[in-house]
Amino acid sequence: MIRVNELKTEQLPPVDFELTKTRLHEEMIESLDLSAIGLADSEDLRLEVKDLAREVLRRQRLKLTSEDEARMLDGLVHEVFGLGPIEPLLHDDSVSDIMVNGPFEVYVERYGRLEKTPIVFADDAHLLRIIQRIVSRVGRRIDESRPMVDARLPDGSRINAVIPPLAVDGPQLSIRRFAADRLQLPQLVENGSLDQKVSDFLSAAVAARVGILVSGGTGAGKTTLLNALSGAIPHDERLVTIEDSVELILQHPHVVRLETRDANTENAGKLTQRDLVTNSLRMRPDRILVGEVRGGEALDMLQAMNTGHEGSLTTIHANDTQDALKRLEMMVAMTGFELPIQVIRQYVAAGIRLVVHLARLKGGVRRVLQVTEIVEADNGDYRLEEIFGFRQQGLDDEGVARGEFFSTGWQPTVLPRFADFGVEVSPELFQRR
């Protein structure tokens, strides 16, 4: 710990700065009415806290540069109302992910690329205090008995925290942020995630109530695409979304959002996605959208898709189309029902007609790599036909993946269904190129 009388009028090293700020914060806490802080976060209250911070700085007679003093005042306000050192990152629209690998290592993702920041915490205790503040605000808890938590912030950002003993090198925190203005299909076409032909086809498929499975790895853009596709759902339909942590912000006027719940301190009250899928069938949905299937809810989702809730959408973590279907089969098997694999595959093929696979390529760009139709499940295996694809052609001068979209020439067997719903698509969409 540094001593106050050793401070000179020069910029403090980051760790010394945070240690000093933490000590001053503890002194401020003794003067604050914490009940008022918990009830309100108004501009007037922030100004009062900032005035108190100035008074604490004056009493301590710290010899800080004007820049450090301004940072210290803002930092103390962030300690009281926000998330400490990382609070400014939550207001930076260019940041999509915040990754805290212990108190002295904070990374962010900007425009698909990772970069290390100069931000640090004072120590493990400082980081743990911020994690506990985040978790308590969303009605969760984290301690040695429950050292891992997954939840969302009020602004929709998704957080994951792991602390010792599970996190060997100290507390870890990850925050996945989502833009306030979600991308729509025209914007995805503009930034090259897919081309106009793929966009037109997928929009028509959604309007015609074709079941779609969106697959890809972490950060590939599955949720973004699902949000964008929801804009093609007719507005006279009722949607029910089911997620572990709410991420879907659908472009639709009639949406009921359901979120799972962890067990309470008595280890009771836990509600899983499977419980919510089962309950959603009693809510008169036209379509059910499961943010991501991870377990036994896959069977309930398929049952819904095959019993009057056609056109439902979901996502799954997978490396490619084949892997997505294999993982889906494994999840159905997790329900405990000993169904023959042929039956499972026929069930999958009847409920899901299109698999859209995305990936994050070199340089952080996200692309729709494949749009595949499940034609049928015959003789115990799927018959898959690729409709559209993306052909990578190396890297550009900045190390970003480049390539082109192509059509295979396959005429989807679901096209007659488009006509039944009054949806028209040009035959030129499928011309081989």
C-alpha positions as CSV (number, residue, x, y, z in Angstrom):
1,M,0.0,0.0,0.0
2,I,1.4,3.4,-0.9
3,R,1.6,6.2,1.7
4,V,-0.2,9.5,1.1
5,N,2.8,11.6,2.0
6,E,4.9,9.8,-0.7
7,L,2.6,11.0,-3.5
8,K,4.1,13.5,-5.8
9,T,2.6,15.8,-8.5
10,E,3.0,13.3,-11.3
11,Q,0.7,10.8,-12.8
12,L,0.2,7.7,-10.6
13,P,0.8,4.2,-12.0
14,P,-2.5,2.5,-12.7
15,V,-2.3,0.1,-9.8
16,D,-1.3,2.8,-7.3
17,F,-4.1,5.0,-8.7
18,E,-6.7,2.2,-8.0
19,L,-5.3,1.5,-4.6
20,T,-5.6,5.1,-3.6
21,K,-9.1,5.3,-5.1
22,T,-10.2,2.2,-3.2
23,R,-9.0,3.6,0.1
24,L,-10.7,6.9,-0.6
25,H,-13.9,5.1,-1.6
26,E,-13.9,3.2,1.7
27,E,-13.6,6.6,3.6
28,M,-16.5,8.0,1.5
29,I,-18.7,5.0,2.3
30,E,-18.5,6.0,6.0
31,S,-20.1,9.4,5.1
32,L,-22.7,8.2,2.7
33,D,-26.4,7.3,3.3
34,L,-26.3,3.9,1.6
35,S,-30.0,3.6,1.7
36,A,-30.4,6.7,-0.5
37,I,-27.9,5.3,-2.9
38,G,-29.8,2.1,-3.2
39,L,-33.1,3.9,-3.9
40,A,-32.0,6.4,-6.5
41,D,-29.4,7.3,-9.0
42,S,-30.3,10.8,-10.0
43,E,-28.1,13.6,-11.4
44,D,-28.5,15.6,-8.1
45,L,-27.3,12.6,-6.1
46,R,-24.3,12.1,-8.3
47,L,-23.4,15.8,-7.9
48,E,-23.6,15.4,-4.1
49,V,-21.3,12.3,-4.2
50,K,-18.9,14.2,-6.4
51,D,-18.8,17.1,-4.0
52,L,-18.1,14.6,-1.2
53,A,-15.3,13.1,-3.2
54,R,-13.8,16.6,-3.6
55,E,-14.0,17.0,0.1
56,V,-12.3,13.7,0.8
57,L,-9.5,14.6,-1.7
58,R,-9.1,18.0,0.0
59,R,-8.8,16.5,3.5
60,Q,-6.2,13.9,2.3
61,R,-4.1,16.7,0.7
62,L,-3.1,14.4,-2.1
63,K,-0.7,16.0,-4.6
64,L,-2.3,14.9,-7.8
65,T,-2.0,16.3,-11.3
66,S,-5.2,18.0,-12.6
67,E,-5.7,15.0,-14.9
68,D,-5.4,12.5,-12.1
69,E,-7.7,14.5,-9.9
70,A,-10.4,14.6,-12.6
71,R,-10.0,10.8,-13.1
72,M,-10.1,10.3,-9.4
73,L,-13.4,12.2,-9.0
74,D,-15.0,10.4,-11.9
75,G,-13.6,7.0,-10.6
76,L,-15.0,7.6,-7.1
77,V,-18.5,8.3,-8.6
78,H,-18.2,5.1,-10.7
79,E,-17.2,3.2,-7.5
80,V,-20.4,4.4,-5.8
81,F,-22.9,4.1,-8.7
82,G,-21.3,2.0,-11.4
83,L,-18.9,-0.8,-12.0
84,G,-15.7,0.9,-10.9
85,P,-12.8,1.0,-13.5
86,I,-14.8,-0.7,-16.2
87,E,-17.8,1.7,-16.0
88,P,-16.6,3.9,-19.0
89,L,-16.5,0.7,-21.2
90,L,-20.2,0.2,-20.7
91,H,-20.8,3.6,-22.3
92,D,-18.4,3.0,-25.3
93,D,-20.6,1.9,-28.2
94,S,-17.5,0.5,-30.0
95,V,-17.0,-2.2,-27.3
96,S,-18.9,-5.4,-27.8
97,D,-17.2,-7.6,-25.2
98,I,-15.4,-6.9,-21.9
99,M,-13.2,-9.6,-20.5
100,V,-11.6,-9.2,-17.1
101,N,-8.9,-11.8,-16.5
102,G,-8.1,-10.9,-13.0
103,P,-7.5,-7.5,-11.5
104,F,-4.6,-6.5,-13.7
105,E,-5.7,-7.6,-17.1
106,V,-8.8,-6.2,-18.9
107,Y,-9.5,-6.9,-22.6
108,V,-12.2,-5.6,-24.9
109,E,-13.4,-6.6,-28.3
110,R,-13.9,-3.7,-30.8
111,Y,-15.2,-4.4,-34.3
112,G,-14.4,-8.1,-34.0
113,R,-10.9,-7.7,-32.7
114,L,-9.5,-8.2,-29.2
115,E,-7.3,-5.5,-27.6
116,K,-5.8,-5.1,-24.2
117,T,-6.8,-2.0,-22.2
118,P,-4.8,0.0,-19.6
119,I,-7.6,-0.5,-17.1
120,V,-6.7,-2.3,-13.8
121,F,-8.4,-3.0,-10.5
122,A,-6.6,-2.4,-7.2
123,D,-6.6,-6.1,-6.3
124,D,-8.6,-9.3,-6.2
125,A,-10.9,-7.9,-3.4
126,H,-11.7,-4.8,-5.5
127,L,-12.7,-6.9,-8.5
128,L,-14.7,-9.3,-6.3
129,R,-16.6,-6.4,-4.8
130,I,-17.5,-5.1,-8.3
131,I,-18.7,-8.6,-9.3
132,Q,-20.8,-9.0,-6.2
133,R,-22.4,-5.6,-6.9
134,I,-23.3,-6.6,-10.4
135,V,-24.7,-9.9,-9.3
136,S,-26.7,-8.5,-6.4
137,R,-28.3,-5.9,-8.7
138,V,-29.8,-8.7,-10.9
139,G,-31.1,-10.7,-7.9
140,R,-28.3,-13.4,-8.0
141,R,-25.6,-14.2,-5.5
142,I,-22.0,-15.4,-5.9
143,D,-19.8,-16.8,-3.1
144,E,-17.7,-19.9,-2.3
145,S,-20.7,-22.1,-2.2
146,R,-22.0,-20.8,-5.6
147,P,-18.8,-19.5,-7.3
148,M,-20.3,-19.1,-10.8
149,V,-23.1,-16.9,-12.1
150,D,-24.6,-16.1,-15.5
151,A,-27.1,-13.2,-15.7
152,R,-28.0,-10.0,-17.6
153,L,-27.8,-6.4,-16.7
154,P,-30.7,-4.0,-17.0
155,D,-29.4,-2.7,-20.4
156,G,-29.5,-6.3,-21.8
157,S,-25.8,-6.9,-21.5
158,R,-25.0,-10.5,-20.5
159,I,-22.6,-11.2,-17.7
160,N,-20.7,-14.3,-16.6
161,A,-18.6,-14.3,-13.5
162,V,-16.4,-17.1,-11.9
163,I,-14.6,-16.7,-8.6
164,P,-12.3,-19.0,-6.6
165,P,-12.2,-21.9,-6.0
166,L,-13.3,-22.5,-9.6
167,A,-11.2,-19.6,-10.9
168,V,-7.7,-20.6,-10.0
169,D,-6.1,-17.2,-10.8
170,G,-8.6,-15.0,-9.1
171,P,-12.1,-13.6,-10.0
172,Q,-13.0,-13.6,-13.7
173,L,-15.7,-11.4,-15.3
174,S,-17.1,-11.4,-18.9
175,I,-19.7,-9.0,-20.2
176,R,-21.3,-9.4,-23.6
177,R,-22.8,-6.1,-24.7
178,F,-25.5,-5.6,-27.2
179,A,-26.1,-2.5,-29.3
180,A,-29.2,-0.5,-28.4
181,D,-30.2,-0.4,-32.0
182,R,-30.2,-4.0,-33.2
183,L,-29.0,-4.7,-36.8
184,Q,-31.7,-5.4,-39.3
185,L,-31.3,-7.5,-42.5
186,P,-30.5,-4.5,-44.8
187,Q,-27.7,-3.5,-42.4
188,L,-26.3,-7.1,-42.3
189,V,-26.3,-7.1,-46.1
190,E,-24.5,-3.7,-46.1
191,N,-21.8,-5.0,-43.7
192,G,-21.3,-8.2,-45.7
193,S,-22.6,-10.7,-43.2
194,L,-24.8,-12.1,-46.0
195,D,-25.8,-11.0,-49.5
196,Q,-29.1,-9.7,-50.9
197,K,-30.1,-13.1,-52.3
198,V,-29.6,-14.9,-49.0
199,S,-31.5,-12.1,-47.2
200,D,-34.4,-12.3,-49.6
201,F,-34.6,-16.1,-49.3
202,L,-34.5,-16.2,-45.5
203,S,-37.0,-13.4,-45.2
204,A,-39.4,-15.4,-47.5
205,A,-38.8,-18.6,-45.5
206,V,-39.6,-16.9,-42.2
207,A,-42.8,-15.3,-43.6
208,A,-43.8,-18.8,-45.0
209,R,-43.4,-20.3,-41.5
210,V,-40.4,-22.5,-42.4
211,G,-38.6,-23.9,-39.3
212,I,-35.1,-22.5,-39.1
213,L,-32.1,-23.6,-37.0
214,V,-29.3,-21.0,-36.7
215,S,-25.9,-22.5,-35.9
216,G,-22.4,-21.2,-35.2
217,G,-19.7,-20.7,-32.6
218,T,-19.6,-18.2,-29.8
219,G,-19.7,-14.6,-31.1
220,A,-20.6,-15.7,-34.6
221,G,-23.7,-13.5,-34.7
222,K,-26.5,-16.1,-34.2
223,T,-28.6,-13.9,-31.9
224,T,-28.1,-10.9,-34.2
225,L,-29.4,-12.9,-37.2
226,L,-32.3,-14.3,-35.2
227,N,-33.3,-10.7,-34.1
228,A,-33.0,-9.5,-37.7
229,L,-35.1,-12.4,-39.1
230,S,-37.9,-11.7,-36.7
231,G,-38.6,-8.6,-38.8
232,A,-40.1,-10.9,-41.5
233,I,-42.7,-12.4,-39.1
234,P,-46.2,-11.1,-39.9
235,H,-47.3,-8.7,-37.2
236,D,-50.6,-10.5,-36.6
237,E,-48.8,-13.4,-34.9
238,R,-48.0,-13.9,-31.2
239,L,-44.5,-14.8,-30.3
240,V,-43.1,-16.4,-27.1
241,T,-39.3,-16.2,-26.6
242,I,-37.5,-18.5,-24.1
243,E,-33.9,-17.8,-23.0
244,D,-31.5,-18.4,-20.1
245,S,-30.6,-14.7,-20.2
246,V,-32.7,-12.4,-22.3
247,E,-30.8,-11.3,-25.4
248,L,-33.5,-11.3,-28.1
249,I,-35.0,-7.9,-28.8
250,L,-37.4,-8.8,-31.6
251,Q,-38.6,-6.5,-34.3
252,H,-42.2,-7.4,-33.6
253,P,-45.2,-5.8,-31.7
254,H,-46.5,-8.9,-30.0
255,V,-43.8,-10.7,-28.0
256,V,-43.9,-12.5,-24.6
257,R,-40.5,-12.9,-23.1
258,L,-39.7,-15.7,-20.7
259,E,-36.4,-16.3,-18.8
260,T,-35.1,-19.2,-16.8
261,R,-34.6,-19.0,-13.0
262,D,-31.9,-20.4,-10.8
263,A,-32.7,-22.2,-7.6
264,N,-33.0,-20.0,-4.5
265,T,-30.9,-20.3,-1.3
266,E,-33.1,-23.3,-0.2
267,N,-32.2,-25.0,-3.6
268,A,-35.8,-24.7,-4.7
269,G,-37.7,-22.8,-7.4
270,K,-35.4,-23.6,-10.3
271,L,-37.1,-23.3,-13.7
272,T,-35.3,-24.5,-16.8
273,Q,-35.8,-23.8,-20.5
274,R,-37.6,-27.1,-20.8
275,D,-40.1,-26.0,-18.1
276,L,-40.7,-22.8,-20.0
277,V,-41.1,-24.4,-23.4
278,T,-43.7,-26.7,-21.9
279,N,-45.5,-23.8,-20.3
280,S,-45.4,-21.7,-23.5
281,L,-47.6,-24.2,-25.3
282,R,-50.4,-23.1,-22.9
283,M,-49.9,-19.4,-23.9
284,R,-51.4,-19.6,-27.3
285,P,-48.2,-18.8,-29.3
286,D,-48.1,-18.8,-33.0
287,R,-44.3,-19.3,-32.9
288,I,-41.8,-20.1,-30.2
289,L,-38.3,-18.8,-30.3
290,V,-35.7,-20.5,-28.1
291,G,-32.7,-18.3,-27.8
292,E,-30.4,-21.3,-27.7
293,V,-31.1,-25.0,-27.2
294,R,-28.7,-26.6,-24.8
295,G,-30.5,-29.7,-23.4
296,G,-33.7,-31.6,-23.1
297,E,-35.8,-28.6,-24.3
298,A,-34.7,-29.6,-27.8
299,L,-37.3,-32.4,-27.8
300,D,-40.1,-30.1,-26.6
301,M,-39.1,-27.5,-29.2
302,L,-39.3,-30.1,-31.9
303,Q,-42.7,-31.2,-30.6
304,A,-44.0,-27.7,-30.8
305,M,-42.7,-27.3,-34.3
306,N,-44.5,-30.4,-35.4
307,T,-47.8,-29.7,-33.6
308,G,-49.0,-26.4,-34.9
309,H,-46.2,-24.0,-34.2
310,E,-44.5,-24.1,-37.5
311,G,-41.9,-21.4,-38.4
312,S,-40.4,-21.5,-34.9
313,L,-36.7,-20.4,-34.7
314,T,-33.8,-21.4,-32.4
315,T,-30.0,-21.3,-32.3
316,I,-27.4,-23.9,-31.4
317,H,-23.6,-23.9,-30.9
318,A,-22.0,-25.9,-33.6
319,N,-19.0,-26.0,-36.0
320,D,-21.0,-26.7,-39.1
321,T,-24.4,-27.9,-40.3
322,Q,-23.7,-31.6,-39.7
323,D,-22.4,-30.9,-36.3
324,A,-25.5,-28.8,-35.5
325,L,-27.8,-31.7,-36.3
326,K,-25.7,-34.2,-34.4
327,R,-25.8,-32.0,-31.3
328,L,-29.6,-31.6,-31.7
329,E,-29.9,-35.4,-31.7
330,M,-27.7,-35.7,-28.6
331,M,-29.9,-33.1,-26.8
332,V,-33.0,-35.1,-27.6
333,A,-31.4,-38.2,-26.2
334,M,-30.7,-36.3,-23.0
335,T,-34.4,-36.3,-22.2
336,G,-34.1,-39.9,-21.2
337,F,-36.6,-41.2,-23.8
338,E,-35.0,-44.2,-25.6
339,L,-36.1,-43.1,-29.1
340,P,-34.5,-44.8,-32.1
341,I,-32.1,-42.5,-34.0
342,Q,-34.3,-42.9,-37.2
343,V,-37.3,-41.5,-35.3
344,I,-35.3,-38.6,-33.9
345,R,-34.0,-37.7,-37.3
346,Q,-37.4,-37.9,-38.9
347,Y,-38.7,-35.6,-36.1
348,V,-35.9,-33.1,-36.7
349,A,-36.4,-33.1,-40.5
350,A,-40.2,-32.6,-40.1
351,G,-39.8,-29.6,-37.8
352,I,-36.6,-27.9,-39.1
353,R,-36.3,-27.4,-42.8
354,L,-33.4,-24.9,-43.0
355,V,-30.1,-24.7,-41.2
356,V,-28.2,-21.4,-41.4
357,H,-24.6,-21.7,-40.3
358,L,-22.5,-18.6,-39.4
359,A,-18.9,-18.1,-38.4
360,R,-16.6,-15.4,-37.2
361,L,-13.7,-15.3,-39.6
362,K,-10.2,-13.9,-39.4
363,G,-10.2,-10.2,-38.6
364,G,-13.5,-10.5,-36.7
365,V,-15.9,-10.4,-39.7
366,R,-19.0,-12.5,-39.4
367,R,-20.4,-14.3,-42.4
368,V,-23.3,-16.7,-43.2
369,L,-21.2,-19.7,-44.5
370,Q,-24.1,-22.0,-45.4
371,V,-27.8,-22.1,-45.9
372,T,-28.8,-25.8,-46.1
373,E,-32.1,-27.5,-46.6
374,I,-33.0,-30.7,-44.8
375,V,-34.9,-32.4,-47.6
376,E,-35.8,-35.6,-45.7
377,A,-34.5,-38.1,-43.3
378,D,-34.5,-41.4,-45.3
379,N,-33.0,-44.7,-44.3
380,G,-31.8,-43.4,-41.0
381,D,-29.8,-40.4,-42.4
382,Y,-30.4,-36.8,-43.5
383,R,-30.5,-35.7,-47.0
384,L,-29.0,-32.3,-47.0
385,E,-28.8,-29.8,-50.0
386,E,-26.8,-26.6,-49.8
387,I,-28.7,-23.6,-51.3
388,F,-26.2,-20.8,-50.6
389,G,-22.6,-20.7,-49.4
390,F,-19.7,-18.4,-48.8
391,R,-16.3,-19.1,-50.4
392,Q,-13.4,-17.5,-48.6
393,Q,-10.6,-16.1,-50.8
394,G,-7.7,-15.4,-48.4
395,L,-7.1,-12.2,-46.4
396,D,-7.0,-8.5,-47.5
397,D,-4.2,-6.1,-46.7
398,E,-5.5,-5.6,-43.1
399,G,-5.6,-9.3,-42.3
400,V,-9.4,-9.5,-42.7
401,A,-11.0,-12.5,-44.4
402,R,-12.5,-11.8,-47.8
403,G,-14.6,-13.9,-50.2
404,E,-17.8,-14.1,-52.0
405,F,-21.3,-15.6,-51.7
406,F,-22.5,-18.2,-54.2
407,S,-25.7,-20.1,-55.1
408,T,-25.4,-23.8,-55.7
409,G,-28.3,-24.0,-58.2
410,W,-30.4,-26.2,-55.9
411,Q,-34.2,-25.4,-56.1
412,P,-35.5,-25.7,-52.5
413,T,-38.3,-28.2,-52.0
414,V,-40.0,-25.7,-49.6
415,L,-40.8,-23.3,-52.5
416,P,-44.4,-24.6,-52.9
417,R,-44.9,-23.7,-49.2
418,F,-43.9,-20.1,-50.1
419,A,-46.7,-19.9,-52.6
420,D,-49.2,-21.3,-50.1
421,F,-48.4,-18.3,-47.9
422,G,-48.5,-15.8,-50.7
423,V,-44.7,-15.2,-50.6
424,E,-43.0,-14.7,-53.9
425,V,-39.3,-15.3,-54.6
426,S,-37.6,-14.8,-57.9
427,P,-36.2,-18.0,-59.6
428,E,-33.0,-16.0,-60.2
429,L,-32.2,-16.3,-56.5
430,F,-31.2,-19.9,-57.1
431,Q,-29.3,-19.6,-60.3
432,R,-25.9,-21.2,-59.9
433,R,-23.0,-18.7,-59.6
